[in-house]
Amino acid sequence: MKHTAALLSMATGVPPNVFHQSQILDAARFILGSRYPQFETLSALFANTGIQHRYGVKPIEWYCEPRGWPERTQAFLDGAEALFVDVAQKAMERADLGATDIDTVVTVCSTGIATPTLEARVAGRLGFRTDVSRVPVFGLGCAGGVAGLSIASRLAQARPGTNVLLVVLELCTLAVRHDELTKANIVAASLFGDGAAAVVLRAGDGGATRIEATGEYLWPNTLDIMGWRVDPEGFGVIFQRTIPDFVLAHMKPGVTAVLSGLGLSIGDIDRFICHPGGAKVIVAIERAFSLDQGTLDHERSVIADYGNMSAATVLFVLERARAQGLPSRSLVTSLGPGFTASCVTLRHAA
């Protein structure tokens, strides 16, 4: 496996504003309660997510005022640039690299629009070379962390010896809506937080943790499960099916098909590292793969500490799993709009 991509370093980060789940419930009640008769019934969602606190790029008072697309976009640019610099610098330092050593930057984000893209906006601050290759990726949603790891690993493998920096960054809180009196909006308000992760990859030399193989599974006729609707207010969340039920019925067959295409089976996997969409999704994944309840321990602790940060979340889980010690083979997987399962198998040498 000497030409496969090695994971040299990881880093995660969150913005400075911390929100306890009870604070967010109070804010949501202030914004929506008097206008949405079903709010109190749905407010139980906030206690059932498994989340204790989350982070946001703005103080909680900012979200209590109606915001249009221009204000959201400016908040996205300011917050995303700061978070990008933070996690990228930490990941490069942990790999004993400087910005001039980076040959390719892959940026994954689906919660804001930036043109020029984020890596171009921070290139001067970080000190990237003028010939650095830039690969911005949009629209993968919660699947973006694993799909980004797959893309970055294949780019590293295509040019052994080059350094690929992956940055996965999502500012989900900026999609909070005052005008959406829907269950989907309440679900989003109960779940989502902001965060970012960075990974440095290189193929052709040493590294204890390597990307063994990658794959995806796209279920037909599932465009309505998850996504964005765009209107003058900004992004509006689409949740039109119950994701835990879909996971329970369809995730194992989809992942099994991916692994079969890679010459593997579920029985070859020593550890599952999954995107934790919420407490019920975690339980559904454990049931789908016949795992003992509580097996997905890092998934539960990450969702409790940070909420659902969309694409970045699974990399927070991977960071904790690496710190504890990875087994010989792990499967990193996440689900996202499409509806898609993105999968990466890792091999680790003790």
ROVEXTOR-928695 format. One record per residue (C-alpha): x, y negated, z negated; residue number from 1. Coordinates in steps of 0.2 Angstrom, whole numbers, always signed. Each point is the difference from the previous one (the first is absolute). Last residue first. Layout:
% ROVEXTOR-928695
+-------+-------+-------+-----+
:     x :     y :     z : pos :
+-------+-------+-------+-----+
:     X :     Y :     Z : NUM :
...
+-------+-------+-------+-----+
This chain:
% ROVEXTOR-928695
+-------+-------+-------+-----+
:     x :     y :     z : pos :
+-------+-------+-------+-----+
:    +0 :    +1 :   -75 : 350 :
:    -3 :    +0 :   +18 : 349 :
:   -16 :    -8 :    +5 : 348 :
:   -10 :    +4 :   +16 : 347 :
:   -15 :   -12 :    +4 : 346 :
:   -15 :    +3 :   +10 : 345 :
:    -9 :   -15 :    +7 : 344 :
:   -19 :    +0 :    +4 : 343 :
:   -13 :   -13 :    +6 : 342 :
:   -18 :    +5 :    -1 : 341 :
:   -11 :   -11 :   +11 : 340 :
:   -18 :    -7 :    +1 : 339 :
:    +4 :   -11 :   +10 : 338 :
:    +3 :   -10 :   -15 : 337 :
:   +10 :    +8 :   -14 : 336 :
:    +5 :   +16 :    -9 : 335 :
:   +17 :    +3 :    -8 : 334 :
:   +13 :   +14 :    -2 : 333 :
:   +17 :    +3 :    -6 : 332 :
:    +3 :   +19 :    -1 : 331 :
:   +15 :    +6 :   -10 : 330 :
:   +13 :   +13 :    +2 : 329 :
:   +15 :    +5 :   -11 : 328 :
:    -7 :    -8 :   -15 : 327 :
:    +1 :   -18 :    -4 : 326 :
:    +7 :    -7 :   -16 : 325 :
:    -9 :   -12 :   -13 : 324 :
:    +7 :   -15 :    +8 : 323 :
:    -4 :    +7 :   +17 : 322 :
:   -18 :    +3 :    -5 : 321 :
:    -2 :   -18 :    -7 : 320 :
:    +7 :    -8 :   +16 : 319 :
:   -12 :   +12 :   +10 : 318 :
:   -15 :    -6 :    -9 : 317 :
:    +5 :   -19 :    +3 : 316 :
:    +2 :    +6 :   +18 : 315 :
:   -18 :    +6 :    +0 : 314 :
:    -6 :   -17 :    -5 : 313 :
:    +8 :   -10 :   +13 : 312 :
:   -13 :    +4 :   +14 : 311 :
:   -15 :    -6 :   -10 : 310 :
:    +5 :    -8 :   -17 : 309 :
:   -13 :   +10 :   -10 : 308 :
:    +1 :    -5 :   -18 : 307 :
:   +17 :    -4 :    -8 : 306 :
:    +2 :    +8 :   -16 : 305 :
:   -14 :   +12 :    -1 : 304 :
:    +2 :    +5 :   +19 : 303 :
:   +18 :    +3 :    -3 : 302 :
:    -3 :   +11 :   -15 : 301 :
:   -13 :   +10 :    +8 : 300 :
:   +10 :    +3 :   +16 : 299 :
:   +15 :    +4 :   -11 : 298 :
:   -10 :   +14 :    -8 : 297 :
:    -7 :    +9 :   +15 : 296 :
:    +0 :   +17 :    -8 : 295 :
:   -13 :    -6 :   -13 : 294 :
:   -13 :   +12 :    +5 : 293 :
:    +9 :   +15 :    +7 : 292 :
:    +2 :    +0 :   +19 : 291 :
:   -12 :    +9 :   +11 : 290 :
:    +5 :   -11 :   +15 : 289 :
:   -17 :    -8 :    +2 : 288 :
:    -3 :    +0 :   -19 : 287 :
:   +15 :   -10 :    -3 : 286 :
:    -4 :   -12 :   +14 : 285 :
:   -18 :    -2 :    -6 : 284 :
:    +7 :    -4 :   -18 : 283 :
:   +12 :   -13 :    +7 : 282 :
:   -14 :    -7 :   +11 : 281 :
:   -11 :    -2 :   -15 : 280 :
:   +13 :    -9 :   -10 : 279 :
:    +4 :   -12 :   +14 : 278 :
:    +8 :    -1 :   +17 : 277 :
:   +15 :    +9 :    -7 : 276 :
:   +12 :    +2 :   +15 : 275 :
:    +7 :   +17 :    -2 : 274 :
:   +17 :    +9 :    -5 : 273 :
:    -4 :   +19 :    +0 : 272 :
:   +14 :   +10 :    -7 : 271 :
:    +7 :   +18 :    +4 : 270 :
:    -7 :    +1 :   +18 : 269 :
:    +3 :   +16 :    +9 : 268 :
:   -16 :    +8 :    -5 : 267 :
:    -9 :   -14 :   +10 : 266 :
:    +7 :    +6 :   +16 : 265 :
:   +15 :    -4 :   +11 : 264 :
:    +5 :    +1 :   +18 : 263 :
:    -2 :   -18 :    +3 : 262 :
:   -16 :    +2 :   +10 : 261 :
:    -6 :   +11 :   -14 : 260 :
:    +4 :   -14 :   -13 : 259 :
:   -11 :   -12 :   +10 : 258 :
:   -15 :   +13 :    +2 : 257 :
:    +1 :    +3 :   -19 : 256 :
:    -1 :   -18 :    -3 : 255 :
:   -16 :    -1 :   +10 : 254 :
:    -7 :   +15 :    -8 : 253 :
:    +4 :    -6 :   -17 : 252 :
:    -7 :   -17 :    +2 : 251 :
:   -17 :    +4 :    +7 : 250 :
:   -13 :    +5 :   -13 : 249 :
:    +7 :    -7 :   -16 : 248 :
:    +8 :   -15 :    +8 : 247 :
:   -16 :    -4 :    +9 : 246 :
:   -10 :    +1 :   -17 : 245 :
:   +13 :   -11 :    -9 : 244 :
:    -1 :   -13 :   +15 : 243 :
:   -19 :    -3 :    -2 : 242 :
:    -4 :    -7 :   +17 : 241 :
:    -3 :   -18 :    +7 : 240 :
:   +14 :    -9 :    -8 : 239 :
:    +4 :   -15 :   +11 : 238 :
:    +9 :   -15 :    -9 : 237 :
:    -2 :   -18 :    +6 : 236 :
:   +15 :    -9 :    +7 : 235 :
:    -1 :   -19 :    +2 : 234 :
:   -14 :   -12 :    -4 : 233 :
:    -2 :    -4 :   +19 : 232 :
:    -3 :   +19 :    +4 : 231 :
:   +11 :   +15 :    +1 : 230 :
:    -6 :   +18 :    -5 : 229 :
:   +13 :   +10 :    -8 : 228 :
:    +2 :   +19 :    -2 : 227 :
:    -6 :   +16 :    -8 : 226 :
:   -12 :   +14 :    +4 : 225 :
:    -9 :    -7 :   +15 : 224 :
:   +13 :    +5 :   +13 : 223 :
:    -3 :   +18 :    -5 : 222 :
:    -6 :    +8 :   +17 : 221 :
:   +16 :   +11 :    +2 : 220 :
:   +12 :    +4 :   -14 : 219 :
:   +18 :    -6 :    +3 : 218 :
:   +13 :   +11 :    -7 : 217 :
:   +18 :    -6 :    -1 : 216 :
:   +17 :    +7 :    -1 : 215 :
:   +18 :    -1 :    -7 : 214 :
:   +15 :   +11 :    -3 : 213 :
:   +15 :    +3 :   -12 : 212 :
:    +2 :   -18 :    -6 : 211 :
:   +15 :    +2 :   -12 : 210 :
:    +4 :    -2 :   -18 : 209 :
:   +17 :    +4 :    -6 : 208 :
:    +9 :   -11 :   +12 : 207 :
:   +16 :    +2 :   +11 : 206 :
:    +3 :    -5 :   +18 : 205 :
:    -8 :    +0 :   +17 : 204 :
:   -16 :    -9 :    -4 : 203 :
:    -4 :   -16 :   -10 : 202 :
:   -15 :    -6 :   -10 : 201 :
:    -2 :   -15 :   -11 : 200 :
:   -18 :    -1 :    -9 : 199 :
:   -10 :   -15 :    -5 : 198 :
:   -16 :    -1 :   -10 : 197 :
:   -13 :   -14 :    -2 : 196 :
:   -15 :    -4 :   -12 : 195 :
:   -17 :    -8 :    -1 : 194 :
:   -15 :    +7 :    -8 : 193 :
:   -16 :    +9 :    +6 : 192 :
:   -13 :   +11 :   -10 : 191 :
:   -15 :    -9 :    -8 : 190 :
:    -1 :   -14 :   +12 : 189 :
:    +0 :   +12 :   +15 : 188 :
:   -14 :   +10 :    -8 : 187 :
:   -10 :   -15 :    -3 : 186 :
:    +3 :    -6 :   +18 : 185 :
:    -6 :   +17 :    +6 : 184 :
:   -15 :    +0 :   -11 : 183 :
:    -6 :   -16 :    +9 : 182 :
:    -3 :   -18 :    -4 : 181 :
:   +14 :    -6 :   +12 : 180 :
:    +0 :   -19 :    -1 : 179 :
:   +13 :    -2 :   -14 : 178 :
:   +13 :   +11 :    +8 : 177 :
:   +17 :    +6 :    -7 : 176 :
:   +11 :    +3 :   +15 : 175 :
:   +15 :    -9 :    -8 : 174 :
:    +0 :   +14 :   -13 : 173 :
:    +7 :   +12 :   +12 : 172 :
:   +17 :    -7 :    +2 : 171 :
:    +9 :   +14 :    +8 : 170 :
:   +19 :    +3 :    +3 : 169 :
:    +9 :   +15 :    +7 : 168 :
:   +18 :    -5 :    +4 : 167 :
:   +11 :   +13 :    +9 : 166 :
:   +19 :    -4 :    +3 : 165 :
:    +9 :   +11 :   +12 : 164 :
:   +19 :    +2 :    +0 : 163 :
:    +9 :    +6 :   +15 : 162 :
:   +11 :   +16 :    -1 : 161 :
:   -10 :   +11 :   +11 : 160 :
:   -11 :   -10 :   +13 : 159 :
:   -15 :   +10 :    +4 : 158 :
:    -1 :    +7 :   -18 : 157 :
:    -1 :   -17 :    -7 : 156 :
:   -14 :    -4 :   +11 : 155 :
:    -9 :   +16 :    -4 : 154 :
:    +2 :    -3 :   -18 : 153 :
:    -7 :   -18 :    +1 : 152 :
:   -15 :    +6 :    +9 : 151 :
:    -4 :   +14 :   -12 : 150 :
:    +3 :   -11 :   -15 : 149 :
:   -12 :   -13 :    +8 : 148 :
:   -13 :   +14 :    +2 : 147 :
:    +2 :    +5 :   -18 : 146 :
:    -3 :   -18 :    -6 : 145 :
:   -12 :    -5 :   +13 : 144 :
:   -13 :   +13 :    -4 : 143 :
:    -9 :   -12 :   -11 : 142 :
:    -3 :   -12 :   +14 : 141 :
:    +8 :    +5 :   +17 : 140 :
:    -5 :   -17 :    +8 : 139 :
:   +17 :    -9 :    +3 : 138 :
:   +18 :    +6 :    +3 : 137 :
:   +14 :   -12 :    +3 : 136 :
:   +16 :    +8 :    +7 : 135 :
:   +15 :   -12 :    +1 : 134 :
:   +17 :    +4 :    +6 : 133 :
:   +14 :   -10 :    -8 : 132 :
:   +10 :   -10 :   +14 : 131 :
:    +1 :   -16 :    -9 : 130 :
:    +6 :    +8 :   -16 : 129 :
:   -11 :    +0 :   -16 : 128 :
:    +5 :   -13 :   -13 : 127 :
:   -14 :    +2 :   -13 : 126 :
:    -5 :   -18 :    +0 : 125 :
:    +2 :    -2 :   +19 : 124 :
:    -9 :   +16 :    +4 : 123 :
:   -15 :    -4 :   -11 : 122 :
:   -12 :    -6 :   +14 : 121 :
:    +6 :   +12 :   +12 : 120 :
:    -3 :   +15 :   -12 : 119 :
:   -18 :    -7 :    -3 : 118 :
:    -6 :    -1 :   +18 : 117 :
:    +1 :   -16 :   +11 : 116 :
:   -15 :    +2 :    +0 : 115 :
:    -7 :    +5 :   -17 : 114 :
:   -17 :    +8 :    -3 : 113 :
:    -5 :    +7 :   -17 : 112 :
:    -6 :   +16 :    -9 : 111 :
:    +7 :   +13 :   +13 : 110 :
:   +19 :    +0 :    -4 : 109 :
:   +14 :   +11 :    +5 : 108 :
:   +17 :    -8 :    +5 : 107 :
:   +14 :   +11 :    +8 : 106 :
:   +17 :    -9 :    +0 : 105 :
:   +14 :    +7 :   +10 : 104 :
:   +19 :    -2 :    +0 : 103 :
:    +2 :    -5 :   -18 : 102 :
:   +18 :    -2 :    -5 : 101 :
:    -1 :   -19 :    +1 : 100 :
:   -13 :    +0 :   -14 :  99 :
:   +13 :    +8 :   -12 :  98 :
:    +1 :   +18 :    -4 :  97 :
:    +5 :    +9 :   -16 :  96 :
:   -16 :   +11 :    +2 :  95 :
:    -7 :    -7 :   -17 :  94 :
:    +4 :   -18 :    +6 :  93 :
:    -9 :    +3 :   +16 :  92 :
:   -16 :    +6 :    -9 :  91 :
:    +1 :   -14 :   -12 :  90 :
:    +2 :   -13 :   +13 :  89 :
:   -14 :    +7 :   +11 :  88 :
:   -12 :    +1 :   -16 :  87 :
:    +2 :   -19 :    -4 :  86 :
:    +1 :    -7 :   +17 :  85 :
:   -16 :    +8 :    +5 :  84 :
:    -9 :    -5 :   -16 :  83 :
:    +5 :   -18 :    +3 :  82 :
:    -5 :    +0 :   +19 :  81 :
:   -17 :    +9 :    -4 :  80 :
:    -5 :   -12 :   -13 :  79 :
:    +3 :   -16 :   +10 :  78 :
:    -7 :    +8 :   +16 :  77 :
:   -15 :    +8 :    -8 :  76 :
:    -5 :   -16 :    -9 :  75 :
:    +1 :   -10 :   +16 :  74 :
:   -11 :   +13 :    +8 :  73 :
:   -13 :    +0 :   -13 :  72 :
:    -1 :   -19 :    +0 :  71 :
:    -2 :    +0 :   +19 :  70 :
:   -13 :   +14 :    +0 :  69 :
:   -11 :    -8 :   -13 :  68 :
:    +0 :    +1 :   -18 :  67 :
:   -15 :    -1 :   -13 :  66 :
:    +6 :    -3 :   -18 :  65 :
:    +2 :   +14 :   -13 :  64 :
:   +15 :    +7 :    +9 :  63 :
:   +11 :   -15 :    -4 :  62 :
:    -5 :    +2 :   -19 :  61 :
:    +8 :   +17 :    +0 :  60 :
:   +17 :    -7 :    +3 :  59 :
:    +7 :    +3 :   +18 :  58 :
:   +11 :   +13 :    +7 :  57 :
:    -9 :   +14 :    -9 :  56 :
:    +4 :   +14 :   -12 :  55 :
:   -10 :   +14 :    -7 :  54 :
:    -5 :    +7 :   -17 :  53 :
:    -8 :   +15 :    -9 :  52 :
:    -6 :   +10 :   +15 :  51 :
:    -8 :   +17 :    -1 :  50 :
:   -13 :    -5 :   +12 :  49 :
:   -15 :    +4 :   -11 :  48 :
:    -1 :   -15 :   -11 :  47 :
:    -1 :   -12 :   +14 :  46 :
:   -13 :   +11 :    +9 :  45 :
:   -11 :    -3 :   -15 :  44 :
:    -4 :   -17 :    +7 :  43 :
:   -10 :    +8 :   +14 :  42 :
:   -16 :    +0 :   -11 :  41 :
:    +4 :   -18 :    -6 :  40 :
:    +2 :    -6 :   +18 :  39 :
:   -16 :    +7 :    +7 :  38 :
:    -9 :   -16 :    -2 :  37 :
:   +13 :   -10 :   +11 :  36 :
:    -1 :   -19 :    -2 :  35 :
:    +3 :    -2 :   -18 :  34 :
:   +13 :   +13 :    -2 :  33 :
:   +11 :    -4 :   +16 :  32 :
:   +13 :   -13 :    -5 :  31 :
:    -1 :    +0 :   -19 :  30 :
:    -3 :   +19 :    +0 :  29 :
:   +15 :    +2 :   +11 :  28 :
:   +11 :   -11 :   -12 :  27 :
:    -6 :    +9 :   -15 :  26 :
:    +4 :   +17 :    +8 :  25 :
:   +17 :    -7 :    +5 :  24 :
:    +4 :    -5 :   -17 :  23 :
:    -5 :   +18 :    -7 :  22 :
:   +11 :    +8 :   +13 :  21 :
:   +15 :   -10 :    -7 :  20 :
:    +8 :   -12 :   +12 :  19 :
:   +18 :    -3 :    +2 :  18 :
:    +7 :   -15 :   +10 :  17 :
:   +18 :    +1 :    +5 :  16 :
:    +0 :    +9 :   +16 :  15 :
:    +4 :   +19 :    +1 :  14 :
:   +16 :    +9 :    +4 :  13 :
:    +7 :   +17 :    +6 :  12 :
:   +17 :    +6 :    +5 :  11 :
:    +7 :   +15 :    +8 :  10 :
:   +17 :    +6 :    +5 :   9 :
:   +10 :   +12 :   +12 :   8 :
:   -14 :   +10 :    +7 :   7 :
:    +9 :   +11 :   +13 :   6 :
:    -5 :    +1 :   +18 :   5 :
:    +2 :   +17 :    +9 :   4 :
:   +17 :    +2 :    +9 :   3 :
:    +8 :   +10 :   -13 :   2 :
:   -15 :   +12 :    -2 :   1 :
+-------+-------+-------+-----+
